[in-house]
Amino acid sequence: MAAIVCVDSLTPPCASRAWLSAPHPDLPLVATATANALRIYSLTSFTLLSTITGGHKRSIRSCSWKPGTKNQPVIATGSFDASVGIWSQEEDDKEEWRFAIVLDGHESEVKSVSWSAGGNLLATCSRDKSVWIWEEVGEDDFETVAVLQEHEGDVKCVAWHPEEELLVSASYDDDIRLWREDVDDWGCVSVLRGHESTVWAVDWEPTQARKEGESSRLVSCSDDGTIRIWKKKPNQERPQQSRLSIIRSTSAEEWVEELQLPKRHVRTIYSVAWSKQSRRIASVGGDGKIVVYEEHPGEGLANGEMNGAGHSTGGLEPHGTLSKADAQEVNQQFQEALSTGIQTEKQEFSSWQVVAEYDCAHGVFEINHVAWAKAKVDGSQQEVLVTTGDDGEVKIWKVT
């Protein structure tokens, strides 16, 4: 069993609730969205470098670094004032940031912003139930290329695929939607259904974590207390329908719920993050707990029994053994899988086990966001977790 150890807290802490912290993809920086400002911290000294104010009239809810801007960092912010801001670091004064442009269009608070891998597209989503896609067509010049309005509730999160121009969104309507451009129009190519309440966050499996030839996967977390992994079915395969979820696709793309991670949270799960380095998944939520999961490929069958219809039992103990109750659940699900004719070859499945947990990571406060990052710890660059809480604290953790 691994241990989660607190390395440090970023100083000074925020004076009020902190919503999200976004590590820069290349630089030792992390940006934190707070009630009154965007704060830029060092992941070397863990101290505040810049405080960005102005531009927005209300709290900043989300932020995202533009890829490929190592020499002059650019960051997008989404605010409760329904606007999106683009900021760039001043060349002559690294502590100063220029408010380059404001993007207006949403009718209510912006919940999430995300740059595409190429950095030319910016996705935003809002309480107004819409997802907007903006294209940068020149310096400080953006055009709206799509307004997607198929969600029936508040859209909580958007995230771009790490390689493709494929966008995922998650919503209060319990659905996850995938969007692609077809010729000149953006449209929904798949709807992933299975969660029984609000889907708060999604994250893609990093390219570095995916084995050659394997389909893309993504992870989602929800108010229903579950964390689910979804996988794209190759076009040449006949889609399999899980008894645990129904996925209706509006095009040739088919995605299925591969499995659910072991249940450890007792309240809403607000955030999940998939590591590029360790390939682990971390989750946080309203119970103030940090949970870290690890995949064990080819262990989806135990003694000839399947962990559900492509679904992890969620009952694996820290050392990989099953409790009596969990073993009964495995047997029941295995028999149901056989009765539905679902394939149960061992190589098709993997299991996820909890490798570390930490209770009350931010005291009595809820944890709003978690991210994997690189930080200088004990004199060397190491993989760390960054958690952001209602207490205004941003904490750095390592998993040992």
N, C-alpha and C positions, 0 to 999 in steps of 0.2 A: 504494500500500500504506500503510495507516494504521499508527500506532505506539501501543503500549501503554506508558504512562509512569507510574511509581510516584510518587504525590503525597506520600504519608506513610503511617506506620503508627500505629494507635491506641495510645496510651500511658496507663498502662503495659501491656505485653503480658500475656497470661494465663500463669500459671506452669506450665500443663500443656496438653494437647491442647484445641483449640477446635473445636467441631463445626459450628456454624452461626451466621450473623449475619443478623438480620432488621431491615432499615431500617423506621422508622415511616412509614406512608403519608402523613402530613401534617407531622410535626415533624422537626427536624434531629437525630434520635436514631437510634441503632442498638443493638440488644440482641444480645449474644453468649452462646451456650450453651456452658459449659465444664464441666470435670470437677468443679469444686467450687463453682460459683456462676453466677448470671446477672449479666452485667456490662452496664451502660448507658453508652454513650459518646456524646459530642457529635460531630455531623458538621459543626460549625463550627470548634471548636478541636481536634478529634481527641483529646480527653482523656477520662479516666474521670470519670463523674458520680456513679454509684451502683454498689455491689456488693450484690446481693441474695442472701442466704444463708438457710438454714433452710427449713422447709416440706417439702423432699425429703430423703430419707435417702441418696440416691446421686446420681451425676452427672446434670446436666441435658443432655438430648440434643437438644431442639428447643424453639423458641419461636415465637410468632405474636402480633402486635399486633391488638387488636380494632378494627375500623373504627369511625369516628364517635366516638372518645373523645379528641379533641384537647385538650379542657380538663382532663380527668383521665384520662391514659393508663391502659389496662388491657392486660395481657399474659398469655397462657397459656403454660405450660411443660410439657414432657413429660420424664419422668425414667426412668433405668434402674431405679428402684424400683417401676415399673409404675403410678405415679400421675400425675395431671395436676393442675397447680396454676393457680389464677387469682390474679393480683396486680394491685393498683391503687395508683397513686401517691397519697401523702398530700397533701391540699390545702394544709396549712400548712407542710410541709417537703418540697420537691421531691426531696430526696436520699433520702427514706425511702419504702419501699414496703410495703404491707400485704398479708399473705398472706390473701386473702379466703376461699378455699374449696379443698378438695382433692376431686378426682373419682376415685373408686376403681372398679375393675371389671376392668381388664386383668389378665391373669395373668402377664405378662412385660414386659420393658422397652418403654416407649413410644418409638417411633422418630420420629413426626412429629405435629404439631398444626396445625390450620388453621381460621381463622374464615371463615364465609360472608360474602359482600359486605354483607349486611344486618346482620351482627354478632349475629344471634339464634341461630345454630347454630355449634357447634364440632365439628369432626371430629378424631378421634384414631386412630392405628393402632399396631400392636404386633408384637413378635416372636411373640405368641400366635396369629398368623394372622388376627386380627380387625380390623375397622374399626368404631368406635363413633361415633354421632352424638348429641350432647347439645344440648338446647334450654334457653336461659336463660328461666325463667318468672317470675323476680322477682329482686330484689337479692340477690346471693350465693346464688341458688337455681337449680339445674340439674336437669333430668330427662333420663334416657336415652330417646331416641325410636327408636333402632335399634341393633342389634348385627348386623353383616354378616360372615358367616363363610364366604364362598365361595372365598376365596383358599386355596391349598394350601401356602403357605409364608409366611415372615416378610414382613409388609407394611412396606415401606421408606418410603413417602411418601403423603401425601394432600394434595389441593389443590382448592379450590372454584373454580368458574367465576367470572369477574369480574362477571357480571351475574345469572346464573341460579342456582337452587338445584340445581346439578348438580355432583356430586363425582367426582373421579378418584382412583384409588389404584393404586400400583405395587408389585410384589412380587418376592420371591425365586423365585416359581414362573414367572417370565418373562412374566407377563401384566399387562396394564393393564385395569382395570375401571372402568366408568362407572355411577354410581348416581343414581337419582331417586326421589322420593316419588310413589306412585300411590295416591290417596285418603288412606289412613292408614298405608300400609306403604311402606317403602323397599326397593327391589330393584335388581338389576343390569340395566341396559338395553343394555349392549354389553360385549363382551370383545375387546380388541385384542391380537392375537397376531402375532408377527413377530420379536421379539427372541429371541435364542438363549441368553440367560443373564439373570441378575438385572437387573431394571429398578430403578435406584437413585433416580431422580427424574423428575418431570414438572412442566411449567409451562404455563399457558394463554397463548395469544396475547392481549395486552391489547386491550381494546375500542378504545382509541385507535389501535391498529395495524391493525385490521381495516377493510377497505373496506366501504362501505355495500352491504348485500345479500349479502355473502359469508358463508359458513358458518363456524362456530367451528373453530379449530384448536388443537392442543396439541403440545408437543414433549416427547420422552422421551429418556433416556440410560441406557446399560446397561453391564454387565460385558462384553458382547460387543464393545465398542469402537465401537458405532454410536450416532448421534443421529438420531432419526426424527421426522418431522412427520406428524401424523394429522389428517384432516379429516372433518367430518360431512357425510354425503350428504343433500341435501334429500329429504324424504319422498316427493316426487312423482317422483324419479328412480329408475331401476332401479339397484341397487347393482352396482358393478363390482368384481370380485375381482382383486386384484393377484397376479401370479405370485410376488411376494416375500413375501407374508404372507397369512394366512387370518384373517378377522375373523368370528367367530360372534356374532350379536346375539340376545339373548333377547327383544327387542321390536322395534317398528317402526324404532327408531333404527339407522342404519348408519354406521359410521366406516371409512375406508380409510387405508392408509398412502399419503400423498401423495408423499413422497420421503425420501431420506436425505441428511444434510449431508455435505460433504467430510470424509474421514477424516484426522484429524491426530493423534489421541491414540494412544499405543502401550500404554497400560494402562487399567484401569477408569475410566470416566467417572462421577464421583459426582454432579455437579450441573450443571444448565442453567438459564439465566434469559433471559426474553424482555423486551426493553426497551419501555417505554411511549413513550419519546421518540424514540429513533433507530430503533426497530423491529428492532434487531440482536439476535442470540442470542449469549450467551457460555457457554462450557463450561470445566470444570476437572475434574481427576481425579488418579489415582494417579501419573501421570508428572510432576506438578508444573507442568504447562503451562496457560496461559490461551489460549483460542482465541476469536476473535470472528468471527461470520459475518454476511453481509449479503445480503438477498434482492434479486434483480433480476427483477421481474415480466416475463413475456412473453419471457424468454430461454431457455425450456426446450428450444427447438429451435435447432440450429445447422446452417445450410446444409441445411435440410430433414430433419435427423436428430434423433431424440428422445433425451433423456438418460435412457433406460430407460423402462420401463412406468410412467410417472408417478414416476420415481425418479431423483434426481440422481446423476450418475456419481461424485461425490465426487472427481473428478480435476481440477477447475479450478485452474489456477495463479493466483498472486496478481494477474496482470494480465488474467485471464479467458481465457487460451489453454489449449489442451489438449495434453498430452504425446502422443507417438506411441502409447504403450500405452493411454492413456485414450481416445484417438480410436478405437482398435480396439474398446475396450469399448463405447463409444457406438454404433458401427456394429452390433456384435453384438446389443446390447440393442434397438436400433431394429428390426432384422430380426425378433427374437423378438416384439416388441410387435406388429408387423404381422401375424405369423403367428397371433397370438392374437386379432386383430381389435380391438385396443385403439385408441381414438381418439387421433390424434396432432396435432390442431390446435394451432398455436403458442400461441394465447391461453389454452389450458387449463393451461399449465405455466409455472413460473418456476424459475430456478436460484439456488442459494445459493453464494456465494463466500467464501472466507476472506479477511478484510480486515486481520487483525492476529493475531500470535502472540507469546507471551512464554514462553521456557523457564525452568525452575528459579525460578519466581516466589516460592517460599518455600524457596529453597535446595534441600536434598536431601529435603525433607519433602513428603508428599502434601497436596493441597488438597482439603478436604472440602466446601466450599460456595462458591457465587458468587451475587451479587445485584446488581441495578442500583439506584442510589440518586441522590439529589440532595445535593450537599455544597458548602460554600463553598470555592472554589478560586480563587486569584488575585483575591480581592475580589468574586467573583460566584458565584451559584448555577449549578453545572454538573452534567451527568450524569457519574456515576462508577461504577466497578465496586468492589464490596467482596468480597474473598476471605478465607477463613478456613481456617487450616491446622493440621496436626499439631504445628507448632512453637509453637503458642499465639499466633501473630501474626494480627492482622486488618489487612489492607493496603488502602489506597485507591488506585485507579488511574484515569487518564483515557485515553480513546482519541482520539488526535489525527490 
